[in-house]
Each structure stands twice: as structure tokens, then as C-alpha cells.
């Protein structure tokens, strides 16, 4: 199974300690991570939800078990490079 680049980039941000608005990261993967308790939601105000990672090693283990990705940063770099190559091929 291949993880989409957009999801990998957002997970990389979460793994780096950033908090993301829940509205910017809606995907089946996020729902599964929330159910597993790896990604947590913080509700501020009446409707604003923020996503953050409580246990970074659990996130890395989940990514490896689900997608066989050991280094998420390297995966994102390779995917960006392959997208650029594909774009060049389409342009030509």
C-alpha cells in the first residue's frame, strides 16, 4: 500500500511536533490514527479542533507496520522527486 504524498507531508509535520488544524487534514489515515490513540484532538472554543501526536514512537511504529516506511522524511523526499520527474515527463 502506498501512502499519498499529501498525507505523508502532514504526518511528517505532526511527527516534528507541530499541531495541525483538523480541517486541514481530513483523511482515512487520520481517523484510524485517532481511533488508535496515536493522534489526539484538542478542542478549543466551540468548534476549533487541533491535531497533535502524543507518542512519536507509536506513530513511527504505526507507519512502519502499515506502510513499511522506516524514515518518513526520506519517503517524502523520494515522493517529491518522483512527482517532479513525472511532471517533466508529462510536460515533454
C-alpha positions in Angstrom: 0.0 0.0 0.0 1.3 3.5 -0.9 0.8 6.5 1.3 -0.2 9.6 -0.6 2.4 12.4 -0.6 0.0 14.9 0.9 -0.7 12.6 3.9 3.0 11.8 4.3 3.8 15.5 4.4 1.2 16.2 7.1 2.3 13.2 9.2 5.8 14.5 8.9 4.7 17.8 10.3 2.9 16.0 13.2 5.9 13.8 13.8 8.0 17.0 14.1 5.9 18.3 16.9 3.6 20.6 15.0 -0.1 20.9 15.7 -2.4 21.0 12.7 -6.0 22.2 12.4 -8.2 19.2 12.0 -9.9 20.8 9.0 -6.6 20.8 7.0 -6.0 17.1 7.5 -9.1 15.0 6.7 -8.2 11.6 5.6 -9.0 7.9 6.5 -5.5 7.6 7.8 -6.1 10.4 10.4 -9.3 8.8 11.5 -7.5 5.5 12.0 -4.7 7.2 14.0 -7.2 8.9 16.2 -9.0 5.6 16.9 -5.6 4.0 17.8 -4.9 6.9 20.2 -1.7 7.9 18.4 -3.1 11.3 17.2 -5.1 13.2 19.7 -7.6 16.0 19.2 -7.7 19.2 21.2 -10.9 21.2 21.1 -10.5 24.9 21.7 -13.5 27.2 21.7 -16.8 25.7 20.3 -15.6 24.2 17.1 -11.9 24.5 16.5 -10.1 21.2 16.7 -6.3 20.8 16.6 -4.5 17.5 15.9 -1.2 16.6 17.6 0.9 13.4 18.3 1.1 12.2 21.9 3.6 9.4 21.3 6.1 9.8 18.4 7.5 6.3 18.7 4.0 4.9 18.4 3.4 7.0 15.2 6.7 5.7 13.7 5.8 2.1 14.6 2.3 2.5 13.1 3.7 4.0 9.8 6.2 1.1 9.6 3.6 -1.6 10.3 1.0 -0.2 7.9 3.2 1.1 5.0 6.7 -0.4 5.7 8.2 3.1 5.8 11.1 3.4 8.2 12.1 7.0 7.5 9.1 9.3 6.7 11.3 12.3 5.8 13.2 10.2 3.2 9.9 8.8 1.9 8.6 12.4 1.4 11.8 13.4 -0.4 11.6 10.5 -2.8 7.9 11.0 -3.5 8.5 14.7 -4.2 11.3 13.9 -6.5 9.3 11.2 -8.4 6.4 13.8 -8.7 8.8 16.2 -10.3 10.1 13.6 -12.7 6.5 12.7 -13.6 5.7 16.3 -14.2 8.7 16.7 -16.5 7.7 13.6 -18.4 4.1 14.9 -18.9 5.4 18.4 -20.0 7.6 16.8 -22.7 
